[in-house]
Amino acid sequence: MRILLVHAHPVASSFNASLFRMSRQRLIENGHQVDVIDLHADGFDPVMSEEERLNYHDLSVNRKPVEDYVDRLLAAEALVLVYPVWNYGYPAILKGWFDRVFLPGVSFGLVNGKVRPTLRNIGKILIVTSYGGSRFRSWLMGDPPRKLANRMLRATVKRGAPVTYLAHYDMNLSTIRTRHAFMSRVERALDKF
């Protein structure tokens, strides 16, 4: 399977970066074709320019500034995202990647003013993430990243595509044991791809 693996953490020595490296290795070992996007290593600019916003709905030019990322997304059969949750949301660089790459004509189309999903090449999504706080605190806040994955991403891809959301909560109190247990859980999910 062709898998697009997207990573969004600036610190190479972080637990999140370890999850990313392990995910890449495990997917390759399982025989998948893995296309890796490390947004920080790429120097990806998450800020949509004025020109990009003005051209947002013009399908003849809207993807030009991020054409390589769009082509890689459209070539994928599955999407794996590895990132931390910060302030109950995506890191800015990942949010900017969604804003700039999930464009009209890429992830959705407008038909008579109504949004229609178009990213039908993606048949499976796996989210691997970590939260500093507890699951309960995140639940109190509405857990926006989980909702976005299970609602927005699910609605954008192939109908019925499974979305698996794996989160290590309480990173501020994590131990070697909790991190190892979570990595084992992620490995099992990757092996099901």
C-alpha positions in Angstrom: 0.0 0.0 0.0 1.2 3.6 -0.7 1.2 5.4 2.6 1.8 9.1 3.2 3.4 9.5 6.6 3.3 13.1 7.9 5.2 14.2 10.9 4.9 17.5 12.8 7.3 18.0 15.7 10.3 20.2 15.8 12.5 18.2 18.3 14.3 15.2 16.9 14.9 13.8 20.4 11.2 13.9 21.4 9.0 11.0 22.1 6.9 12.1 19.2 9.8 11.9 16.9 10.5 8.4 18.2 6.9 7.5 17.3 7.5 8.9 13.8 10.7 7.0 13.3 9.2 3.7 14.6 6.1 4.2 12.4 8.2 4.7 9.3 10.4 1.7 10.0 7.4 -0.6 10.9 5.5 0.4 7.7 8.6 -0.3 5.5 9.2 -3.6 7.3 5.6 -4.6 6.6 6.2 -4.0 2.9 4.4 -0.7 2.3 5.6 2.0 0.0 6.1 4.9 2.4 6.3 8.5 1.4 7.6 10.6 4.3 6.8 14.3 4.9 8.6 15.7 7.9 7.2 19.2 7.9 9.9 20.8 10.1 12.7 19.1 8.2 11.1 20.3 4.9 10.9 23.9 6.3 7.2 23.9 5.4 5.7 27.3 5.7 2.3 27.0 7.3 1.2 30.5 6.5 -1.3 30.9 3.6 -0.3 34.0 1.6 -2.7 36.6 0.4 -2.3 35.4 -3.2 -3.0 31.8 -2.1 -6.2 32.9 -0.4 -7.3 35.0 -3.4 -6.7 32.0 -5.7 -8.2 29.4 -3.2 -11.2 28.6 -5.3 -9.5 28.8 -8.7 -8.8 25.2 -9.5 -6.5 26.1 -12.3 -3.9 27.7 -10.0 -4.7 27.1 -6.3 -2.4 24.1 -5.8 0.7 25.6 -7.5 2.4 26.9 -4.3 2.1 23.4 -2.7 1.9 21.2 -5.8 4.4 18.7 -4.5 2.5 18.1 -1.3 -0.8 17.8 -3.2 0.6 15.3 -5.7 1.9 13.2 -2.8 -1.4 13.3 -1.0 -3.3 12.3 -4.2 -0.9 9.4 -4.8 -1.4 7.9 -1.4 -3.8 5.1 -0.5 -3.5 5.7 3.3 -2.5 8.6 5.6 -0.6 8.3 8.8 -0.2 11.5 10.9 2.3 11.7 13.8 2.1 14.9 15.8 1.7 16.3 19.4 -1.4 18.0 20.6 -0.6 21.5 21.8 -3.1 23.8 23.4 -5.9 21.3 22.5 -5.1 21.6 18.8 -2.8 20.7 16.0 0.7 22.2 16.0 0.6 25.3 13.8 2.8 23.7 11.1 0.3 20.8 10.7 -2.8 23.1 10.8 -1.1 25.2 8.1 -0.4 22.0 6.0 -4.1 21.2 6.1 -5.1 24.8 5.3 -2.7 25.0 2.3 -2.9 21.4 0.9 -6.5 20.3 1.6 -7.8 22.7 -1.1 -10.9 22.8 -3.3 -10.3 20.3 -6.0 -8.0 18.3 -3.8 -9.9 17.3 -0.6 -13.3 18.7 -1.5 -15.3 20.2 -4.3 -18.2 22.6 -4.4 -21.3 21.5 -6.2 -24.1 24.0 -6.3 -22.5 25.7 -3.2 -22.4 22.4 -1.2 -19.1 20.7 -0.1 -18.5 17.3 -1.6 -15.5 15.2 -0.5 -13.0 14.3 -3.2 -10.1 12.7 -1.4 -11.4 9.2 -2.3 -7.9 7.7 -2.9 -7.3 7.6 0.9 -8.8 4.4 2.3 -7.4 4.4 5.8 -6.1 6.9 8.3 -4.1 6.4 11.4 -3.4 9.2 13.9 -0.6 8.8 16.4 -0.4 11.7 18.9 0.5 12.7 22.4 -1.1 15.1 24.9 0.6 16.8 27.8 -2.5 16.6 29.9 -5.0 13.9 30.9 -7.7 12.4 28.8 -10.3 13.8 31.2 -8.9 17.4 30.8 -9.0 16.9 27.1 -12.5 15.6 27.2 -13.6 18.7 29.2 -12.2 20.8 26.4 -14.1 18.8 23.8 -10.9 17.2 22.5 -10.9 19.2 19.2 -8.0 17.1 17.5 -9.9 13.9 18.0 -13.1 15.4 16.7 -11.4 16.8 13.7 -9.9 13.4 12.9 -13.1 11.5 13.4 -15.3 14.0 11.7 -13.4 16.3 9.2 -10.8 13.8 8.0 -13.3 10.9 7.9 -15.7 13.0 5.9 -13.0 14.0 3.4 -11.7 10.5 2.4 -13.2 7.4 0.9 -16.6 6.6 2.4 -16.3 4.0 5.2 -12.5 4.4 5.5 -11.4 3.5 9.0 -9.9 6.2 11.1 -7.8 5.0 14.0 -6.9 7.6 16.7 -4.2 6.6 19.1 -3.3 9.1 21.8 -0.8 8.9 24.7 -2.3 11.2 27.3 -0.5 12.6 30.4 2.9 13.0 28.7 3.7 15.4 31.6 3.5 12.4 33.9 4.6 9.6 31.5 7.1 7.0 32.4 9.3 4.6 30.4 6.6 2.0 31.0 3.7 4.1 29.7 5.6 5.2 26.7 6.7 1.6 25.9 3.1 0.4 26.3 1.9 3.1 23.9 4.6 2.3 21.3 3.5 -1.3 21.4 -0.1 -0.2 20.8 1.0 1.9 17.8 3.1 -1.1 16.4 0.0 -3.3 16.6 -2.1 -0.7 14.7 0.7 -0.3 12.1 0.8 -4.1 11.6 -2.9 -4.1 10.7 -2.3 -1.8 7.7 
